[in-house]
Amino acid sequence: MELRLKVDSSFMNELKKRMNMKSNTELTATALTLLDWASKEKQSGHNIITQSEDGKTSRLVMPQLERVKTEK
């Protein structure tokens, strides 16, 4: 499938640099893989939490993921 997106070039370049990726295709595929995983976690009724080395936690809040229906 071909996918066409309009994305700010400086945002894309910074993200590719941070992720050490050379191509837009690799970055997009990786982003979609992460979104797929996150949506399946939400569908299973899980929250997505990060934890820093000192033990502080934060919960991912993303309106698009809040629309995912939980399977019962």
Backbone bond lengths (Angstrom), bond angles and torsions (degrees), N, CA, C in turn:
res aa  C-N    CA-C-N  psi(-1)  N-CA   C-N-CA  omega(-1)  CA-C   N-CA-C  phi
1 M - - - 1.440 - - 1.522 108.92 -
2 E 1.283 116.22 136.43 1.458 120.51 175.37 1.513 107.85 -95.42
3 L 1.321 115.69 138.67 1.454 122.30 -177.82 1.517 108.43 -128.06
4 R 1.309 117.05 128.78 1.462 121.01 178.34 1.517 108.72 -115.66
5 L 1.328 115.11 130.16 1.459 121.31 -178.51 1.520 110.56 -131.48
6 K 1.307 115.79 150.28 1.458 120.47 169.45 1.518 105.99 -109.56
7 V 1.328 115.32 113.41 1.457 122.04 -178.03 1.524 107.74 -133.32
8 D 1.311 115.83 141.42 1.456 120.63 177.76 1.535 109.38 -56.14
9 S 1.306 117.67 124.81 1.463 121.53 -174.47 1.527 112.57 -64.27
10 S 1.328 118.33 -36.13 1.467 118.88 179.40 1.528 110.67 -68.07
11 F 1.331 117.57 -36.94 1.469 121.48 175.69 1.533 109.89 -61.56
12 M 1.335 116.06 -48.85 1.469 120.57 -178.95 1.520 110.96 -62.12
13 N 1.326 117.35 -44.79 1.462 120.59 -178.37 1.523 111.82 -64.44
14 E 1.333 116.65 -41.33 1.469 120.11 178.04 1.526 111.14 -64.66
15 L 1.312 116.79 -41.61 1.463 120.75 179.39 1.532 111.00 -66.44
16 K 1.313 117.10 -42.90 1.477 119.94 176.87 1.521 110.40 -61.52
17 K 1.324 116.91 -41.40 1.470 121.07 179.12 1.528 110.13 -62.57
18 R 1.339 116.86 -48.75 1.461 121.83 -179.23 1.529 111.34 -60.98
19 M 1.336 116.29 -37.12 1.465 121.50 -178.63 1.527 112.71 -88.45
20 N 1.326 116.50 -1.61 1.465 122.30 -177.95 1.530 111.18 54.89
21 M 1.319 115.45 49.08 1.463 122.63 179.04 1.515 108.96 -118.57
22 K 1.307 115.68 144.47 1.457 120.08 -177.04 1.531 113.16 -95.59
23 S 1.323 117.75 -30.33 1.462 118.65 -172.37 1.526 112.79 -115.07
24 N 1.332 113.88 150.45 1.457 120.32 174.74 1.524 110.65 -63.76
25 T 1.324 116.32 -34.91 1.462 121.02 -179.67 1.520 111.01 -63.16
26 E 1.330 117.39 -45.19 1.457 120.77 179.58 1.529 110.71 -63.70
27 L 1.325 116.52 -43.60 1.456 120.79 -179.71 1.527 110.84 -63.73
28 T 1.318 117.25 -44.60 1.465 121.30 -179.59 1.520 111.09 -64.34
29 A 1.328 117.41 -43.05 1.473 120.88 178.65 1.526 110.67 -62.28
30 T 1.329 116.93 -40.76 1.461 121.44 178.71 1.525 110.50 -65.71
31 A 1.315 117.08 -43.19 1.471 121.15 179.50 1.524 110.97 -62.76
32 L 1.318 117.22 -41.73 1.457 120.53 179.17 1.524 111.59 -67.82
33 T 1.327 116.85 -34.89 1.467 120.81 176.17 1.524 110.38 -63.28
34 L 1.320 116.59 -43.38 1.463 120.99 178.38 1.526 110.94 -65.02
35 L 1.327 118.07 -42.37 1.459 121.94 178.53 1.525 111.04 -64.95
36 D 1.323 116.99 -38.28 1.464 121.18 176.83 1.525 110.11 -61.13
37 W 1.332 116.77 -47.70 1.464 121.15 178.98 1.525 110.65 -60.70
38 A 1.337 117.03 -47.10 1.461 121.22 -177.82 1.521 111.33 -62.16
39 S 1.315 117.52 -40.92 1.464 120.02 -179.55 1.530 111.07 -68.23
40 K 1.319 117.61 -34.35 1.473 120.41 176.76 1.523 110.82 -69.30
41 E 1.331 117.36 -36.91 1.462 121.01 176.15 1.523 110.09 -62.55
42 K 1.332 116.88 -46.65 1.465 120.57 178.63 1.527 110.78 -63.30
43 Q 1.313 116.92 -39.65 1.459 121.69 179.00 1.536 110.80 -61.38
44 S 1.315 115.74 -32.70 1.466 120.97 178.89 1.531 111.89 -82.18
45 G 1.330 117.31 -0.11 1.451 121.13 178.51 1.516 114.28 88.43
46 H 1.325 117.44 14.07 1.460 121.49 -179.08 1.517 111.37 -93.25
47 N 1.322 115.69 148.41 1.457 121.90 168.35 1.521 107.32 -94.35
48 I 1.307 116.68 153.55 1.459 121.32 178.98 1.524 106.90 -105.48
49 I 1.336 114.88 116.73 1.453 122.87 -172.54 1.529 109.14 -120.97
50 T 1.328 115.89 139.80 1.461 120.30 170.75 1.520 108.12 -109.75
51 Q 1.323 114.59 154.59 1.465 119.23 178.68 1.523 108.63 -136.42
52 S 1.340 115.72 128.82 1.456 120.41 177.92 1.525 109.55 -80.60
53 E 1.304 115.80 169.28 1.466 120.40 -179.59 1.522 112.55 -60.44
54 D 1.341 116.92 -27.89 1.469 119.07 179.58 1.528 112.68 -88.71
55 G 1.324 117.25 7.72 1.459 121.60 173.93 1.517 115.92 93.28
56 K 1.321 118.43 -3.08 1.467 120.34 178.36 1.526 109.23 -72.27
57 T 1.319 115.60 139.24 1.456 120.13 -179.09 1.521 110.84 -117.66
58 S 1.316 114.99 154.93 1.459 120.96 170.99 1.525 107.73 -144.85
59 R 1.318 114.49 149.48 1.463 122.04 -177.34 1.526 109.18 -102.52
60 L 1.327 116.21 135.26 1.457 120.58 176.42 1.526 108.90 -69.07
61 V 1.328 115.56 124.42 1.456 121.07 175.97 1.517 106.64 -118.01
62 M 1.322 114.98 115.30 1.458 121.08 -178.50 1.528 106.89 -142.56
63 P 1.328 118.02 111.03 1.468 120.22 -174.90 1.530 113.79 -50.68
64 Q 1.317 116.59 -36.16 1.460 119.33 -179.26 1.534 111.51 -63.53
65 L 1.330 116.59 -35.85 1.466 119.56 178.89 1.522 111.30 -75.27
66 E 1.315 117.34 -26.33 1.464 120.08 178.63 1.526 111.56 -67.59
67 R 1.319 117.22 -18.72 1.469 120.59 178.82 1.530 112.33 -81.33
68 V 1.328 117.18 -10.67 1.467 120.67 179.68 1.526 108.70 -70.40
69 K 1.329 116.03 126.92 1.465 120.41 -179.69 1.521 110.54 -80.22
70 T 1.333 115.42 137.05 1.454 121.87 178.78 1.522 109.18 -77.43
71 E 1.335 116.56 133.66 1.466 120.67 174.47 1.510 108.73 -77.68
72 K 1.310 116.51 139.64 1.473 119.52 -179.93 1.492 110.98 -110.59
